[in-house]
Amino acid sequence: MKLIDMTLTDFIEEVDSTSPAPGGGSVAALASDIGVGLSRMMAHLSFGKKKYESLDGDLQEEFKVKFDKLGEIRKELNKLIDEDTNSFNEFMKAIKMPKETFKQITERQKALADATLYSIKVPYKTAQLSLEAMKQLDFLVTNGNQNAITDIGVGILMICTGLEGAILNVKVNLKGLEQKDLSRKYYESCEEMLQEGKEIRDKLLFIIHESVE
């Protein structure tokens, strides 16, 4: 059964078990997925309301574009919940490959290299999508239904948690990457994404905290 087809209770029980997967990567993707859902909820609750209807046509159109963009991101994040666990399973399969003959050793080394890169690319994609989602939220915070301002606030926190959690998974898997130039590029990109994501989070949460005080 796919993780996304489990009940919430069963998913949590699966995480809280002796099984190493689903682990932090899948949970990071789920956190961002839920965070984007909460952010879109604010938008859902804005359509047709006085604040939204008072926006001029161009602003309403921009609101819809960002809403739709977040929907596309959510679909991709949803897939990554299972894909991250799949990437871990591929790595474990490679680890267990036989290594008695030269041919077996060579095949195992290639499988490990491929699985390592896969285990980097999946959480890296989660981080990219999470940051892209966060870039859409400033407009919604400003122009959306203010009765749902704390909902999008929790959404921002969830997405940023997903972003940082995914980056932690990238970093730990970079240790197994033999191409050091590629490893450095991934690392530097992750640092940039994390800094940008935290800046967006802090800026938007400052606005939200002020609005509820």
C-alpha positions as CSV (number, residue, x, y, z in Angstrom):
1,M,0.0,0.0,0.0
2,K,1.2,3.5,-0.8
3,L,1.9,5.7,2.1
4,I,-0.5,8.4,0.8
5,D,-3.3,5.8,0.8
6,M,-2.9,5.0,4.5
7,T,-5.1,6.4,7.2
8,L,-3.5,9.1,9.2
9,T,-3.3,6.8,12.2
10,D,-1.7,4.0,10.3
11,F,0.9,6.4,8.7
12,I,1.8,7.7,12.2
13,E,2.1,4.2,13.5
14,E,4.3,3.2,10.6
15,V,6.6,6.1,11.3
16,D,6.6,5.2,15.0
17,S,7.9,1.7,14.4
18,T,11.2,-0.3,14.0
19,S,11.0,0.2,10.2
20,P,13.5,2.8,9.0
21,A,11.2,4.0,6.3
22,P,9.1,6.0,6.0
23,G,11.5,8.4,7.8
24,G,12.4,12.0,7.8
25,G,12.4,12.5,4.0
26,S,8.8,11.2,3.5
27,V,7.6,13.1,6.6
28,A,9.3,16.3,5.3
29,A,7.4,16.0,2.0
30,L,4.2,15.4,4.0
31,A,4.8,18.5,6.1
32,S,5.2,20.7,3.1
33,D,2.2,19.0,1.4
34,I,0.0,19.8,4.4
35,G,1.5,23.3,4.7
36,V,0.6,24.0,1.1
37,G,-2.9,22.6,1.7
38,L,-3.4,25.0,4.6
39,S,-2.2,27.9,2.5
40,R,-4.6,27.0,-0.2
41,M,-7.4,26.7,2.4
42,M,-6.9,30.4,3.1
43,A,-7.3,31.1,-0.6
44,H,-10.4,28.9,-0.8
45,L,-11.9,30.9,2.0
46,S,-11.1,34.2,0.2
47,F,-12.9,33.6,-3.1
48,G,-16.2,35.4,-3.2
49,K,-15.5,37.3,0.1
50,K,-15.6,41.1,0.4
51,K,-11.8,41.5,0.6
52,Y,-11.2,39.4,-2.4
53,E,-14.0,41.0,-4.4
54,S,-12.6,44.5,-3.6
55,L,-9.3,43.6,-5.4
56,D,-9.0,44.9,-9.0
57,G,-9.1,42.4,-11.8
58,D,-5.4,42.1,-12.2
59,L,-4.9,41.3,-8.5
60,Q,-7.7,38.8,-8.5
61,E,-6.1,37.1,-11.5
62,E,-2.7,37.1,-9.7
63,F,-4.4,35.5,-6.7
64,K,-5.8,32.7,-8.8
65,V,-2.5,32.1,-10.5
66,K,-0.7,31.7,-7.2
67,F,-3.5,29.5,-5.9
68,D,-3.3,27.3,-9.0
69,K,0.5,27.2,-8.8
70,L,0.3,26.0,-5.2
71,G,-2.1,23.3,-6.3
72,E,0.5,22.0,-8.9
73,I,3.2,22.0,-6.2
74,R,1.0,20.0,-3.8
75,K,0.5,17.3,-6.4
76,E,4.2,17.0,-6.8
77,L,4.9,16.9,-3.1
78,N,2.2,14.3,-2.7
79,K,4.2,12.0,-5.0
80,L,7.4,12.6,-3.2
81,I,6.0,11.2,0.1
82,D,6.2,7.7,-1.4
83,E,9.1,8.4,-3.7
84,D,11.4,9.3,-0.8
85,T,10.7,5.9,0.9
86,N,11.2,4.2,-2.5
87,S,14.6,5.8,-2.8
88,F,15.6,4.5,0.6
89,N,14.4,1.0,-0.3
90,E,16.5,1.1,-3.6
91,F,19.6,2.0,-1.6
92,M,19.0,-0.9,0.8
93,K,18.5,-3.3,-2.1
94,A,21.9,-2.1,-3.5
95,I,23.5,-2.7,-0.1
96,K,22.3,-6.3,-0.1
97,M,23.6,-7.1,-3.5
98,P,26.1,-10.0,-3.7
99,K,29.8,-9.0,-3.8
100,E,31.7,-12.3,-4.3
101,T,32.9,-11.8,-7.9
102,F,34.5,-8.9,-9.7
103,K,31.3,-8.6,-11.8
104,Q,29.1,-8.6,-8.7
105,I,31.2,-6.0,-7.0
106,T,31.1,-3.8,-10.1
107,E,27.4,-4.1,-10.4
108,R,26.9,-3.4,-6.7
109,Q,29.1,-0.3,-6.9
110,K,27.0,1.1,-9.8
111,A,23.8,0.3,-8.1
112,L,25.0,2.0,-4.9
113,A,26.1,5.1,-6.8
114,D,22.7,5.3,-8.6
115,A,20.8,4.7,-5.4
116,T,22.8,7.4,-3.6
117,L,22.2,10.0,-6.3
118,Y,18.5,9.0,-6.3
119,S,18.3,9.4,-2.5
120,I,19.7,13.0,-2.9
121,K,17.6,14.0,-5.9
122,V,14.2,13.2,-4.2
123,P,14.6,15.3,-1.0
124,Y,16.3,18.0,-3.1
125,K,13.1,18.2,-5.2
126,T,11.1,18.4,-2.0
127,A,13.2,21.3,-0.9
128,Q,12.9,23.1,-4.3
129,L,9.1,22.7,-4.3
130,S,8.8,23.8,-0.7
131,L,10.8,27.0,-1.4
132,E,8.7,27.6,-4.6
133,A,5.6,27.3,-2.5
134,M,6.8,29.8,0.0
135,K,7.5,32.3,-2.7
136,Q,3.7,32.4,-3.5
137,L,2.5,33.1,0.0
138,D,3.4,36.8,0.5
139,F,0.6,37.8,-1.9
140,L,-2.0,35.5,-0.2
141,V,-1.1,36.7,3.3
142,T,-1.6,40.3,2.2
143,N,-4.7,39.8,0.1
144,G,-6.4,36.7,1.5
145,N,-9.2,36.2,4.1
146,Q,-7.7,37.6,7.3
147,N,-10.0,35.3,9.4
148,A,-7.7,32.5,8.1
149,I,-4.4,34.3,8.7
150,T,-3.3,31.9,11.5
151,D,-4.1,28.9,9.2
152,I,-1.7,30.2,6.6
153,G,0.8,30.9,9.4
154,V,0.8,27.3,10.4
155,G,1.1,26.4,6.7
156,I,4.2,28.6,6.4
157,L,5.8,26.9,9.4
158,M,4.9,23.4,8.0
159,I,6.4,24.2,4.6
160,C,9.6,25.6,6.1
161,T,9.9,22.5,8.3
162,G,9.5,20.4,5.1
163,L,12.1,22.5,3.4
164,E,14.7,22.2,6.2
165,G,13.9,18.5,6.8
166,A,14.4,17.7,3.1
167,I,17.7,19.6,3.1
168,L,18.9,17.6,6.2
169,N,18.2,14.4,4.2
170,V,20.1,15.8,1.2
171,K,23.1,16.6,3.3
172,V,23.4,13.3,5.0
173,N,23.1,11.4,1.7
174,L,25.8,13.7,0.1
175,K,28.3,11.9,2.3
176,G,28.0,8.8,0.0
177,L,28.4,10.8,-3.2
178,E,31.7,10.2,-4.8
179,Q,31.5,13.1,-7.3
180,K,32.8,15.8,-4.9
181,D,32.1,18.7,-7.3
182,L,28.5,17.7,-7.6
183,S,28.3,17.2,-3.9
184,R,29.5,20.8,-3.3
185,K,27.0,22.2,-5.8
186,Y,24.1,20.4,-4.0
187,Y,25.4,21.6,-0.7
188,E,25.7,25.2,-1.7
189,S,22.3,25.2,-3.4
190,C,20.7,23.7,-0.2
191,E,22.3,26.4,1.9
192,E,20.9,29.1,-0.4
193,M,17.4,27.6,-0.4
194,L,17.4,27.3,3.4
195,Q,18.5,30.9,3.9
196,E,15.9,32.2,1.5
197,G,13.2,30.0,3.0
198,K,13.9,31.2,6.5
199,E,13.9,34.8,5.4
200,I,10.5,34.4,3.8
201,R,9.2,32.5,6.9
202,D,10.4,35.2,9.3
203,K,9.0,38.0,7.2
204,L,5.6,36.5,6.8
205,L,5.3,35.3,10.4
206,F,6.2,38.9,11.6
207,I,3.3,40.2,9.6
208,I,1.0,37.4,10.9
209,H,1.9,37.9,14.6
210,E,1.3,41.6,14.3
211,S,-2.1,41.0,12.7
212,V,-3.3,38.9,15.7
213,E,-1.9,41.1,18.5
